[in-house]
Amino acid sequence: MKQLTLKSPAKLNLYLKILSKRSDGFHNIETVLEKIDLCDKITLTGTKDGRISVVCRQPAVPTGRLNLAFQAAELLKKDFQVKQGVKITLIKKIPAACGLGGGSSNAAAVLLGLNRLWHLGLSKKQLLNYAKKLGCDVPFFLSDASFALAKGRGDEVRPLPNIKRKFWHLLVVSGVKIPTRSAYCLWDKNRNLELTRKKTDVRIQLLALRQNSLLFFAKGLYNSFTAISQRLCPDISRIMQRLEKMGIQAVSMSGKGPAVFGIVSSRKEAIEYKRQLEGKGWSVFAVKTF
């Protein structure tokens, strides 16, 4: 049977502001997203038995209907009455449930891959409609651009194709998981914390993306979840303080955490910082814009 292999990149939130709670229970946000070259590998293999299956060696990753990649395949198979099945093999490099969007990226890769493997002929607009059904971050990963501005639930995505810069990052991930629902519930109860933090505007970060100054970039970094997630995972504070003591000026958290990243000037610098932090009990990566 036919087979297709794709890369599935992680993301960072360079800016993430929670604006309000919606009537549907979700939240309106404003976020600047960046794809990074920390990638899962996904292999799609057509099968004659008509079944959808997910194979992954990581115990933390569900392989049934709770997996977004499975859901993506199920949606397409049902709507287009595809008789063929597919085996989805995931080789995970992106830490799960850490604010890096691995599951959403996997779902987007499956949508793109099955559109080709099953010869569905879906347009980008049609694929986006399926992506929005699957999750808020999924539409971003369908874009060819490395950066995007997203609003609404995070599913109203405006790619930023004119930003061609590649950034190097030191990415540090604690082993503590923070449930998304818990983070939002705590934000709802403590939204007044937003009023006590620095005033910020997404336009600062968008302008910083076009500049060549890490100091200016640092001023634009923002994440509404930081204070909340630090309560749920004290490791976040320790990691951020450690990166700042090492001399990294631009430090922030991705999503609801616990992934923390620092923007550095070069690959050499990222690798040197990575060497210094290895063996501290955290997962450490030197990554760049994808």
C-alpha positions in Angstrom: 0.0 0.0 0.0 1.0 3.6 -0.5 3.0 5.4 2.2 3.8 9.0 3.0 6.2 10.5 5.7 5.9 14.0 7.0 7.5 16.3 9.5 5.3 17.7 12.2 6.9 20.8 13.8 6.4 22.3 17.3 5.3 25.9 18.0 6.2 28.7 20.4 4.0 31.5 21.5 6.0 34.6 21.2 3.1 36.6 22.6 -0.1 35.2 24.2 -2.7 37.4 25.8 -6.0 36.0 27.1 -8.7 38.7 26.4 -11.9 37.3 27.7 -14.0 34.2 28.4 -16.5 33.4 25.6 -20.1 32.3 25.9 -19.2 28.9 24.5 -16.8 28.2 27.4 -13.6 28.9 25.4 -11.5 32.1 25.6 -10.7 34.8 23.2 -6.9 35.2 22.8 -4.4 37.1 20.8 -1.1 35.3 20.0 2.0 35.4 17.8 3.1 31.9 16.8 6.4 30.6 15.5 7.1 27.1 14.1 10.4 25.6 15.4 12.4 22.7 14.0 11.7 20.3 16.9 9.7 17.9 14.8 7.8 14.7 15.2 7.9 12.3 12.3 4.6 10.9 11.0 4.3 8.0 8.5 0.9 7.3 6.9 0.5 3.8 5.5 -2.6 2.9 3.5 -4.3 -0.3 4.6 -6.9 -2.5 3.0 -8.8 -3.3 6.2 -10.5 0.1 6.4 -9.3 0.7 10.0 -7.6 3.7 11.4 -4.8 2.9 13.9 -2.2 5.0 15.6 1.2 3.5 16.6 3.4 5.4 19.1 6.0 4.1 21.6 5.5 6.9 24.1 3.1 5.8 26.8 1.9 9.4 27.4 0.5 9.6 23.9 -3.0 8.2 23.4 -3.4 5.9 20.4 -7.2 5.8 20.2 -9.9 8.5 19.6 -8.3 10.8 22.2 -5.5 11.3 19.7 -6.0 14.4 17.5 -4.2 12.6 14.6 -6.7 9.7 14.8 -9.6 12.3 14.9 -8.3 14.0 11.8 -8.2 10.7 9.9 -11.7 9.8 11.2 -13.2 13.0 10.0 -11.9 12.7 6.5 -12.7 9.0 6.2 -16.3 9.5 7.4 -17.1 12.6 5.3 -15.6 11.2 2.1 -16.6 7.6 2.7 -13.1 6.4 2.2 -12.9 2.6 2.2 -9.2 2.5 2.6 -7.7 2.5 6.1 -4.6 4.1 7.4 -1.9 3.3 10.0 -0.5 6.4 11.5 3.0 5.9 13.0 4.2 8.6 15.3 7.8 9.1 16.2 7.6 11.7 18.9 10.3 14.3 19.6 8.0 17.0 20.8 7.3 16.6 24.6 3.6 16.0 25.1 1.2 18.4 26.9 3.9 21.1 27.4 2.5 24.1 25.4 4.4 23.2 22.2 1.4 22.1 20.1 2.6 18.6 19.2 -0.9 17.1 19.1 -2.3 19.9 17.0 0.7 19.7 14.6 0.2 16.0 14.2 -3.4 16.5 13.3 -2.6 19.1 10.7 0.1 16.8 9.2 -2.5 14.0 9.0 -5.0 16.3 7.2 -2.4 17.4 4.7 -1.0 13.8 4.2 -4.3 12.1 3.8 -5.5 14.7 1.4 -2.6 13.5 -0.8 -2.7 9.8 0.1 -6.4 9.4 -0.4 -6.5 11.8 -3.4 -9.3 13.9 -1.9 -8.4 17.1 -3.7 -9.4 19.4 -0.8 -8.5 23.1 -1.0 -6.6 24.9 1.7 -9.9 26.5 2.8 -11.6 23.1 3.1 -8.7 21.8 5.1 -8.9 24.8 7.4 -12.5 24.0 8.1 -11.5 20.6 9.3 -8.6 22.0 11.3 -10.9 24.3 13.2 -13.1 21.3 14.2 -10.1 19.6 15.7 -8.5 22.2 17.8 -7.5 25.9 18.2 -3.8 25.5 17.2 -4.4 23.1 14.2 -5.1 25.8 11.6 -1.7 27.4 12.2 0.1 24.3 11.3 -1.6 24.2 7.9 0.1 27.4 6.9 3.4 27.5 4.9 4.5 30.5 6.9 6.9 30.2 9.9 5.0 32.9 11.8 1.4 33.9 12.3 -0.9 36.1 14.3 -3.9 34.3 15.7 -7.1 35.6 17.3 -10.5 34.3 18.5 -10.0 30.9 20.1 -6.6 30.9 18.4 -8.2 29.4 15.2 -8.5 32.7 13.3 -5.0 32.7 11.8 -3.3 35.3 9.7 0.1 34.0 8.4 3.0 36.4 8.4 4.8 35.3 5.2 7.0 38.5 5.0 9.0 37.6 8.1 11.9 35.6 6.8 14.2 35.7 9.8 15.3 32.6 11.5 15.7 32.7 15.3 17.7 30.4 17.6 16.2 29.3 20.9 17.1 27.5 24.0 14.1 25.4 24.9 13.7 23.9 28.4 10.9 21.6 29.4 10.0 20.5 33.0 8.5 17.0 33.4 5.5 18.5 35.3 2.3 18.5 33.1 -0.2 21.4 33.3 -3.7 20.5 32.1 -5.0 23.2 29.8 -8.4 23.2 31.5 -6.8 23.8 34.9 -4.7 26.7 33.7 -7.7 28.5 32.1 -9.9 27.8 35.2 -7.2 29.4 37.4 -6.9 32.3 35.1 -10.7 32.9 35.3 -10.5 33.0 39.1 -7.4 35.3 39.1 -7.8 37.4 36.0 -7.1 40.5 38.1 -3.4 39.4 37.9 -3.5 40.6 34.3 -4.1 44.1 35.5 -1.0 44.1 37.7 1.4 43.0 35.0 3.2 45.1 32.5 1.2 46.8 29.8 1.7 45.1 26.5 0.6 45.3 22.9 0.9 42.6 20.2 2.1 45.3 17.8 5.3 45.5 19.8 6.1 41.9 19.2 5.1 42.1 15.5 7.5 45.0 15.1 10.2 43.2 17.1 10.0 40.3 14.6 11.3 42.7 11.9 14.1 44.1 14.0 17.6 42.7 14.8 17.7 43.5 18.5 17.2 40.8 21.2 16.6 43.5 23.8 13.7 44.9 21.7 12.4 41.3 21.2 12.5 40.8 25.0 10.2 43.8 25.5 7.6 42.3 23.2 7.5 38.8 24.8 4.3 38.2 26.9 2.2 35.3 28.1 -0.9 35.7 30.2 -0.5 32.2 31.6 3.0 32.8 33.2 1.9 33.8 36.7 -0.8 31.1 36.8 1.4 28.3 35.5 4.2 29.2 37.9 1.8 28.4 40.7 1.0 25.0 39.2 4.6 24.3 38.3 7.3 26.1 40.4 9.9 24.6 38.0 8.9 27.3 35.5 10.1 30.1 37.8 13.3 28.2 38.4 14.0 27.7 34.7 13.2 31.3 33.8 15.5 32.6 36.5 18.2 30.3 35.5 18.1 31.4 31.9 18.2 35.0 32.9 21.2 34.4 35.2 22.9 32.8 32.2 22.6 36.1 30.4 19.6 35.4 28.1 17.6 38.6 27.8 14.5 37.3 26.0 12.9 34.6 28.1 9.2 33.5 28.1 6.9 30.5 28.3 5.0 28.8 25.5 1.3 28.1 25.7 0.2 27.2 29.2 3.6 25.7 29.8 5.7 24.3 31.3 7.9 24.7 28.2 10.2 27.8 28.7 12.3 29.3 25.9 15.1 31.9 25.6 15.9 33.6 22.3 19.7 33.6 21.6 21.9 35.1 18.9 23.3 32.0 17.2 23.4 28.3 17.0 26.7 28.2 18.8 25.2 30.1 21.7 22.1 27.9 21.9 24.3 24.7 21.9 26.6 26.1 24.6 23.6 27.0 26.8 22.1 23.6 26.2 25.4 22.0 27.3 25.3 24.0 30.6 21.8 22.9 31.4 22.0 19.2 30.5 21.8 16.8 33.5 19.6 19.2 35.6 16.5 17.0 35.3 14.9 19.0 32.5 14.6 18.2 28.7 16.8 20.8 26.9 16.8 21.5 23.2 18.6 24.0 20.9 16.1 24.8 18.2 15.5 27.4 15.4 12.6 28.7 13.3 11.2 26.0 11.1 
